[in-house]
Amino acid sequence: MAKFRVNALTEVLNRKPVEVLREKNLVSDYYGMLVFNESKMKKYLSKDAYKAVMEAIESGTTINRKMADQVAQGMKTWALENGATHYTHWFHPLTDGTAEKHDAFVEHGSEASVIEAFSGSLLAQQEPDASSFPSGGIRQTFEARGYTAWDPTSPAFISETTLTIPTIFISYTGEALDYKTPLLRAISAVDKAATTVCQYFDKDVTSVRTNLGWEQEYFLIDEALYMARPDLVLTGRTLMGHPSSKDQQLDDHYFSSIPTRANRFMQDVENEAYKLGIPLKTRHNEVAPNQFEFAPIFEEANLANDHNQLMMDIMQKIARRHNFRILFHEKPFKGINGSGKHNNWSLQTNTGVNLYSPGKNPKSNLQFLTFVVNTLKAVYDGQDLLRASILTASNTHRLGANEAPPSILSVFLGTEVSNMLNLMEEAVVDRKMTPDEKTALKLNIGRIPEIILDNTDRNRTSPFAFTGNRFEFRAVGSSANNASALIVLNALVANQLTKFQKAVDALIEKKVKKDEAIFQVLKELIILSKPICFNGDGYSENWVKEAAKRGLTNIKNVPESLASYMKPEFKELFQQLEIFSESELKGRVEVEYEKFIMKIQIESRVLADLAINHIVPVAIEYQTMLLENVKNLKEVFSGEEFKKLAGGRVELIKTINEHISAIKAKREEMIEERKKANVINDVVKKAKTYDNKVKPYLEEIREHIDKLELIVDNERWPLPKYRELLFTR
């Protein structure tokens, strides 16, 4: 096995970069070659079928059975020509991964013959067993039926030899069991609300789409070292490990030359991603050693999220070809940068206008300010819900340090944009403005493109930052499905825009001119949302105190945060926007509690096993060696000379014994607390018990193990250390 690995690695290292990166001369020659995109549909579908699919994508119309059959035949022909043998409905269950069941295209005949077949009914809907997917009590285990339904807005693609069809996943009774269904609903809600507001400024706007550009951070670890760390294999993070003497303190890894082996991995990933139409643009070293990032250009949010889920799968598969393993855990190594998945979010009209980009005149800039201010208010009102959408068992380790944003939600606007809002706040808009006041205000608004172009900065400590033409939600974790955050963000913004429109219309009905009505409402929103605006250091203790004075919440534990979903105002919001029914929301939150419990439970079991079966025996072995050494010294030396020679060793033996005793004792205490927690039936109480009673032992036991790592002979230590995991390339 070792020889095979060496030979495989040599083969990879000897490949020329151009062979890894391209199979043809230019990326444009093969970009999207494995995607049933618009150009493929024009070629393989009839005009009527093509028109039906495009109308479904653009207007949400239904594709009838006849057209679905035509689409299925065209899709099958294309797939078979490209080597596909199977098809699958690909969906995003609430497990944070993806799911697929492969069926062969063949239909079996009566005389041991087969034909390749694929119909519109098979394209449009499948019936996978839903019994083993989490539902949060929406359906019982014996009610196994679930349905997947084709999402035409996200094109089918070929993965290896399988035609892969993006779908939603719902229960027999129609409740969403996935991330895509509520994401599509939230996208629709913000489309409707934003379009209505845009009508104040441009009657040609008939739709607004949500854009997403994600930044995927990750660690690359040598496969042999990864396999020698059971904690990495089973939990995705190191449950023990003393910091390396050198890690990221010199900032010498960030944006430095990409290591050759990692670069070849990246080239292979890009090659496969381009074939699947994933618009990758950027690759670079991140701050921590062996940490890297991929980033694409923005796309429509639903497609972008599908691409991110697909990208994570591609990365994991290709990493194995290069004898790497990918770590998507938000904090795999203590004391250095964790990994996020920054969500660059914006709204764009059907006329091509980015609603978070200033325009060329005061009217378009007033529209820009309208959407910026309403987003501020949405984040302010929904801070607890936004936090709940990203706070998980793994992300709690990351938030608040090493360039990750804190758990306090705040919005960074930059000095110049903040000053512009201050000017609007000070403007006299609660009465009819004089011509001079109107002129002055319009002049200031007219300057927006100029001030943003040159003066918009970034704040790496801000969880939600305006970055020139979009908002960057930096708190999203690297292993997360982006949909969780996008559902909440879109819902909050849709709700706030609807409130804004009603407030403006109410003033217009009172004979207030439209522009003045907009100014009046915006001024009120600026004042109300001011506490959420913060341009300073989110890590500082002063900000924690200041945030408390402003009334901002600082919830750091998952169970308390998840409770925000069930607040009456948020339940009502989701139901009014038809994103979640009450049963869907309740079930989804219960799933999140269960995932939190299981992750802590698994970590506790893994640590208990490693502590008693790996660490303690090695520590005892080393302690025994020291005892033998002391015994031998005593046979040769005596009196003061013996004390002088053996004193340090005796103290070391005592120290080792103290750590061993503490590990054993705390391990037993942790197991007992876990047993008590496991008999609790109420999922909320159980999650809180795991959080308060079990989770603290993970750090307490680790502290003693990490101290032993510094004492025990390096040759005897059973696990690869940080300096090996992070600096083996």
Buried (B, 14 or more C-beta within 10 A) or exposed (E): EEEEEEEBBEEBEEEEEEEBBBEEEEBEEBBBBBBBBBEBBEEBBEEEBBEBBBBBBEEEEEBEEEBBBBBBBBBBBBBBEBEBBBBBBBBBBBBBEBBBBBBEBEEEEEEEEEEBBBBBEBBBBBEBEBBEBBBBEBBEEEBBEBBBBBBBBBBBBBBEEBBBBBBBBBBBEEBBBBBBBBBBBBBBBBBBBBBBBBEBBBEEBBBBBBBBBBBBBBBBBBBBBBEBBBBBEBBBBBBBBBBBEEBBEEEEBBEEEBBEBBBBBBBBBBBBBBBBBBBBEEBEBBBBBBBBBBBBEBBBBBBBBBBBBBBBBBBBBBBEBBBBBBBBBBBBBBBBBBBBBBBBBBBBBBEEBBBBBBBEEBBBBBBBBBBBBBBBBBBBBBBBBBBBBBBBBBBBBBBBBBBBBBBBBBBBBBEBBBBBBEBBBEBEBEEEBEEEBBEBBBEBBBBBBEBBEEEBBEBBBBBBBBBBBBBBBBBBBBBBBBBBBBBBBBBBBBBBBBBBBEBBBEBBEEEBEEBBBBBBBBBBBBEBBBBBBBBBBBBEEEBBEBBEEBEBBBBBBBBBBBBBBBEEEBBEBBBEBEBBBEBBBBBBBBBBBBBBBEBBBBBBBBBBBBBBEBBBEBBEEBBEBBBEBBEEBEEEBEEEEBEEBBEEBEEBBEBBEEBBEBBBEBBEBBBEBBEEBEEBEEBBEBBBBBBEBBBEBBEBBBBBBBBBBEBBEEEEBBBBBBBBBBEBE
